[in-house]
Structures are given as structure tokens and as C-alpha cells.
Amino acid sequence: MAAAVAGSKAAPAAKKPAPSASRAVVDWQKVLLDKARMAKKVAANIGGGSRNVLSFKGGRISYQGGTVPGNVLDVVVLSAINENNFYRGKYDPNNPASPVCYAFGSPTGDDEDMAPHDASPDKQSDHCRDCPQNEWGSADTGRGKACKNVVSLAMVTADALDSPEAMAKAEVFYAKLPVTSGKAWKGYVANCGDKHYIQFVTQLGTEPQGETYLVTFDAQREVDGPIMGPLLQKSEREDAKWGDPYPVFEERAPQRRPGPPAKGAPPRPAAKKPKY
């Protein structure tokens, strides 16, 4: 670079005007309005991997084996999609199993062409809309569907709103709502009006409903201010993650009592008696 002429001062470089705060807010509002429209489209389609999973089993909210105190949890829901899951056989808590045929909806609500995931080990149809397992009355008992139409949520706890740094480090966890709670989520999305569920701290809870239970959603307060930018970024990353294939579990052989040792095999050690 050539030296400056003695006694002269270089003209300061022109600075680009920083975007105004009001313009940033307007941009967020536009994105949020678009997301709100997509959220309602997802909810409108609701019928009747290894991840951090929140469980509602037995009407108790638990996470990684620990029960949530008070059975309520304040969260921000980042993303939601519809899922179709078809399982073979009865549920066995001692043998984890993935659905043999499954399909993911879209965060945009474009679910008309939902089709089995490429990794589904036993596809039941080319498209969910034509699948016999997705028909009412196809369940083994009752008038329900053999294929379970559920809603999956991606969330962070409300303390992630404390700062942009907290939001960046916040652990995302997931939940698959019971089939009977799909309508409750649909109603909650509708009650958000023109706003997106990401704009609220949502309290999750459960309440009895006959012989089963219902997951409840209650808006605690509205989210706004500078944290909205980092929150939107985290939400959009979760929107893009949906669609990872389910893990494949090896079927465990049934436990059998040991028989007599084979010829030539070393004898089994005798069971030790307690000293006391």
C-alpha cells in the first residue's frame, strides 16, 4: 500500500448503515407469520435414530428414566410434524422395536403425498393415503387404525430463553404424542391465532381421560425481544432434521433355562452358598 502524503489525512471509509432494530423485528414477524401458517397446515393434517426422548407413559412425564417434578414442564416447541408408524406384533417393553413401516410429514404441512420412508423394512403401500393399514377399522381391536398417526415435537426447556448463549447450548429433546393427544395439539395450534407456537412458553402436562390420559398444552407467556433471532435459527435447524431413519434393533432370543452340560463340556460351577 502506498504511503500517505505527509500532512494529509486519509478520508475515513464510508460505513454501511446498520440495519435498524425495527427492520429486524419486521423480518422476524414475517418469518413467524409464515411459520404460523405452516404450523396450522401441519395441524390440519392430524387425524383422530437415537434421540433425547420425553415420555408420557402412564400419564407421567419422564426424561431419560427420571420423572419430571410436579408432572409439568415449561418448554418452547421448536418444530412439529406428523408421523405414521406401523408396528408388527404387540408392544414388549423388554424388546425395543422400531416401526416396520413409517412415514414422516413435513414442517410445512405438505403431507398429501406422505409415503413410507426408504429405510422402512416392510413397506405396506406406496403412499399412506392408499395404505390398508391406514384405514379406520384396520386395528386388531376396536375401530382404530393399525398404523398409528402421531405428532412428533422437538423442544427446548424454557430456561434456554435466558440468553443467546443459553439458546445455542440448549439440548433439544423430542416427544411423540400419544394418538389420543393429537387433537389437543391441533387445538393448541389453533388457539395461537396468527402467531406460531414458537412464540410462546408452553407448559406440558397430563390429565386423566377415561381409562387413559391426555397430554395438555398451556401457553404461559409470549416470547419476544432479541432472543427471537437465535430461537428462530434453532427452530429452522430442527425443521431440517426430520426424516432420519429409525434404528434397527436385533430381536433378542427368548431366555431359556440351562439344560445339562453337553458331553466333553466342563461342568458348571456349583452355586455358592451365602456365608451368613
C-alpha positions as CSV (number, residue, x, y, z in Angstrom):
1,M,0.0,0.0,0.0
2,A,1.4,3.5,-0.9
3,A,2.4,5.7,2.0
4,A,0.0,8.6,2.8
5,V,1.1,12.1,1.7
6,A,2.7,14.0,4.7
7,G,0.4,16.3,6.5
8,S,-2.7,14.9,4.8
9,K,-5.3,12.7,6.5
10,A,-6.9,9.8,4.7
11,A,-10.6,10.1,4.3
12,P,-12.4,7.7,6.6
13,A,-14.0,4.8,4.9
14,A,-17.7,5.1,4.4
15,K,-19.6,3.0,6.9
16,K,-22.6,1.0,5.8
17,P,-25.7,1.9,7.8
18,A,-26.5,-0.8,10.4
19,P,-29.9,-2.4,10.0
20,S,-32.4,-0.8,12.3
21,A,-33.9,-2.8,15.2
22,S,-37.3,-2.1,13.8
23,R,-36.4,-3.6,10.5
24,A,-35.1,-6.7,12.2
25,V,-38.4,-7.1,14.2
26,V,-40.4,-6.7,11.0
27,D,-38.3,-9.5,9.4
28,W,-38.9,-11.8,12.4
29,Q,-42.6,-11.1,12.2
30,K,-42.8,-12.0,8.6
31,V,-40.9,-15.3,9.2
32,L,-43.1,-16.0,12.2
33,L,-46.3,-15.4,10.2
34,D,-45.0,-17.8,7.5
35,K,-44.2,-20.4,10.2
36,A,-47.6,-20.0,11.8
37,R,-49.3,-20.7,8.5
38,M,-47.2,-23.8,8.0
39,A,-47.9,-24.9,11.6
40,K,-51.6,-24.7,11.1
41,K,-51.2,-26.7,7.9
42,V,-49.4,-29.4,9.8
43,A,-52.0,-29.4,12.5
44,A,-54.8,-29.6,9.9
45,N,-53.5,-32.9,8.7
46,I,-53.7,-34.5,12.2
47,G,-56.2,-37.4,12.2
48,G,-58.3,-38.6,15.1
49,G,-32.5,-42.8,15.4
50,S,-31.4,-42.4,18.8
51,R,-32.7,-39.1,20.4
52,N,-33.4,-37.5,23.7
53,V,-36.9,-38.6,24.2
54,L,-39.6,-37.2,26.6
55,S,-42.0,-39.9,27.7
56,F,-45.7,-39.6,28.7
57,K,-46.1,-43.3,29.6
58,G,-48.8,-43.9,32.1
59,G,-49.6,-40.2,32.3
60,R,-46.3,-39.4,33.9
61,I,-43.8,-37.1,32.2
62,S,-40.3,-38.5,32.4
63,Y,-37.0,-37.9,30.7
64,Q,-34.2,-40.4,30.5
65,G,-35.7,-42.5,33.2
66,G,-36.3,-39.6,35.6
67,T,-39.8,-38.3,36.5
68,V,-40.3,-34.6,35.9
69,P,-41.2,-32.9,39.3
70,G,-44.8,-31.8,39.5
71,N,-45.5,-33.6,36.2
72,V,-45.4,-30.3,34.4
73,L,-42.7,-28.9,32.2
74,D,-42.2,-25.4,30.6
75,V,-40.8,-25.7,27.1
76,V,-40.6,-23.9,23.8
77,V,-41.7,-26.2,20.9
78,L,-39.3,-25.7,18.1
79,S,-40.8,-27.8,15.4
80,A,-43.7,-30.3,14.9
81,I,-44.5,-32.9,12.2
82,N,-47.0,-35.7,11.6
83,E,-45.8,-39.3,11.6
84,N,-47.3,-42.6,10.5
85,N,-46.0,-45.7,12.3
86,F,-46.9,-49.3,11.7
87,Y,-45.5,-52.0,14.1
88,R,-45.7,-55.8,13.9
89,G,-46.7,-57.7,17.0
90,K,-47.6,-56.5,20.4
91,Y,-45.7,-54.0,22.4
92,D,-42.9,-55.6,24.5
93,P,-41.1,-53.2,27.0
94,N,-38.2,-55.6,27.2
95,N,-37.6,-55.7,23.5
96,P,-37.3,-52.2,21.9
97,A,-38.6,-52.2,18.3
98,S,-38.9,-49.7,15.5
99,P,-41.9,-49.5,13.2
100,V,-41.6,-51.8,10.2
101,C,-43.2,-49.1,8.0
102,Y,-43.1,-45.4,8.8
103,A,-43.6,-42.1,7.1
104,F,-42.7,-38.5,8.0
105,G,-44.7,-35.4,7.3
106,S,-43.3,-32.0,6.7
107,P,-42.9,-29.0,8.9
108,T,-44.6,-27.0,6.1
109,G,-47.7,-29.2,6.3
110,D,-47.4,-30.6,2.8
111,D,-48.4,-34.1,3.8
112,E,-50.7,-35.0,1.0
113,D,-48.1,-37.3,-0.6
114,M,-46.7,-38.9,2.6
115,A,-45.1,-42.2,1.7
116,P,-43.1,-44.9,3.5
117,H,-39.5,-43.9,4.3
118,D,-37.0,-45.5,2.0
119,A,-35.5,-47.3,5.1
120,S,-38.8,-48.9,6.1
121,P,-38.0,-52.7,6.3
122,D,-41.6,-53.7,5.4
123,K,-43.4,-51.1,3.3
124,Q,-47.2,-51.6,3.4
125,S,-48.1,-49.3,0.5
126,D,-46.6,-46.9,-2.0
127,H,-48.5,-44.0,-0.4
128,C,-50.0,-43.6,3.0
129,R,-53.3,-42.4,1.6
130,D,-53.8,-45.7,-0.2
131,C,-52.5,-47.9,2.6
132,P,-54.9,-50.6,4.1
133,Q,-53.1,-50.2,7.5
134,N,-54.1,-46.5,7.5
135,E,-57.8,-47.3,7.2
136,W,-60.2,-47.0,10.1
137,G,-61.1,-50.4,11.5
138,S,-57.7,-51.9,10.5
139,A,-56.5,-52.3,14.1
140,D,-56.5,-55.7,15.7
141,T,-59.0,-54.5,18.2
142,G,-61.6,-51.7,18.1
143,R,-62.3,-49.3,15.3
144,G,-58.9,-47.6,15.1
145,K,-56.1,-47.8,12.6
146,A,-53.3,-50.4,12.6
147,C,-51.0,-47.6,11.5
148,K,-50.6,-45.0,14.3
149,N,-51.0,-41.4,13.2
150,V,-49.0,-39.4,15.8
151,V,-47.4,-35.9,16.2
152,S,-43.7,-35.6,17.0
153,L,-42.3,-32.5,18.7
154,A,-38.8,-31.0,19.0
155,M,-38.4,-28.8,22.1
156,V,-36.0,-27.0,24.5
157,T,-36.7,-26.1,28.1
158,A,-37.8,-22.5,28.8
159,D,-34.5,-21.6,30.5
160,A,-32.9,-21.7,27.1
161,L,-34.5,-18.2,26.6
162,D,-32.2,-16.7,29.2
163,S,-29.6,-15.6,26.7
164,P,-28.4,-16.3,23.1
165,E,-25.6,-18.4,24.6
166,A,-28.1,-20.5,26.6
167,M,-30.1,-21.0,23.5
168,A,-27.1,-22.1,21.5
169,K,-26.1,-24.7,24.1
170,A,-29.6,-25.8,24.9
171,E,-30.2,-29.6,24.5
172,V,-33.0,-30.4,22.1
173,F,-35.3,-33.2,23.1
174,Y,-38.2,-34.9,21.4
175,A,-41.6,-36.4,22.1
176,K,-44.0,-38.5,20.3
177,L,-47.5,-37.6,21.4
178,P,-50.0,-40.4,22.2
179,V,-52.5,-40.9,19.4
180,T,-55.3,-39.6,21.6
181,S,-53.4,-36.3,22.2
182,G,-53.2,-35.3,18.6
183,K,-56.4,-33.3,18.7
184,A,-55.2,-31.5,21.8
185,W,-52.1,-30.3,20.0
186,K,-54.3,-29.3,17.0
187,G,-56.5,-27.2,19.3
188,Y,-53.4,-25.6,20.9
189,V,-52.0,-24.6,17.5
190,A,-55.4,-23.1,16.5
191,N,-55.6,-21.1,19.8
192,C,-52.2,-19.5,19.0
193,G,-54.2,-17.4,16.4
194,D,-52.0,-15.7,13.9
195,K,-48.9,-16.5,16.0
196,H,-46.6,-19.5,15.8
197,Y,-46.3,-21.8,18.8
198,I,-42.5,-20.9,18.9
199,Q,-43.6,-17.5,20.2
200,F,-44.9,-19.0,23.5
201,V,-43.5,-20.7,26.5
202,T,-45.7,-23.8,26.6
203,Q,-46.4,-25.8,29.7
204,L,-46.8,-29.5,29.1
205,G,-48.9,-31.6,31.5
206,T,-51.2,-34.6,31.5
207,E,-54.7,-35.2,32.7
208,P,-56.8,-38.4,33.0
209,Q,-59.2,-39.1,30.2
210,G,-61.3,-42.2,30.9
211,E,-59.0,-45.2,31.2
212,T,-56.1,-43.3,29.5
213,Y,-54.7,-39.8,29.7
214,L,-54.3,-36.7,27.6
215,V,-51.2,-34.5,27.1
216,T,-52.1,-30.9,27.8
217,F,-50.6,-27.7,26.4
218,D,-50.9,-24.3,28.1
219,A,-49.4,-21.0,26.9
220,Q,-47.6,-19.4,29.9
221,R,-46.2,-16.3,28.3
222,E,-45.2,-14.8,25.0
223,V,-41.6,-14.8,23.8
224,D,-40.2,-11.7,22.2
225,G,-37.1,-9.4,22.0
226,P,-33.6,-10.2,20.9
227,I,-33.8,-13.9,21.8
228,M,-36.2,-14.4,18.9
229,G,-33.4,-14.4,16.3
230,P,-31.4,-17.3,17.9
231,L,-34.6,-19.1,18.7
232,L,-35.7,-19.0,15.0
233,Q,-32.3,-20.3,13.9
234,K,-32.6,-23.3,16.3
235,S,-36.2,-23.9,15.1
236,E,-35.2,-23.9,11.4
237,R,-32.3,-26.4,12.1
238,E,-34.8,-28.7,13.7
239,D,-37.2,-28.3,10.7
240,A,-34.4,-29.6,8.5
241,K,-33.6,-32.6,10.7
242,W,-36.8,-34.5,10.4
243,G,-36.7,-37.7,8.4
244,D,-33.8,-39.6,9.9
245,P,-34.4,-43.3,9.7
246,Y,-35.4,-45.3,12.8
247,P,-32.7,-47.6,14.2
248,V,-32.8,-51.3,13.5
249,F,-32.9,-53.5,16.7
250,E,-31.8,-57.1,16.7
251,E,-34.6,-59.3,18.1
252,R,-33.5,-60.9,21.3
253,A,-33.8,-64.7,21.6
254,P,-36.1,-65.8,24.4
255,Q,-34.3,-66.6,27.7
256,R,-34.2,-70.4,28.4
257,R,-33.2,-72.3,31.5
258,P,-29.9,-74.0,31.1
259,G,-30.0,-77.7,30.3
260,P,-27.5,-80.4,31.3
261,P,-23.9,-79.8,30.1
262,A,-23.0,-81.4,26.8
263,K,-20.6,-84.3,26.7
264,G,-17.0,-83.1,27.0
265,A,-18.0,-79.7,28.3
266,P,-16.6,-78.5,31.6
267,P,-19.0,-78.9,34.4
268,R,-20.8,-75.8,35.5
269,P,-19.6,-74.3,38.8
270,A,-21.9,-75.0,41.7
271,A,-23.8,-72.1,43.0
272,K,-22.0,-70.6,46.0
273,K,-24.0,-70.5,49.3
274,P,-24.1,-67.3,51.2
275,K,-21.7,-67.2,54.2
276,Y,-24.3,-65.9,56.6
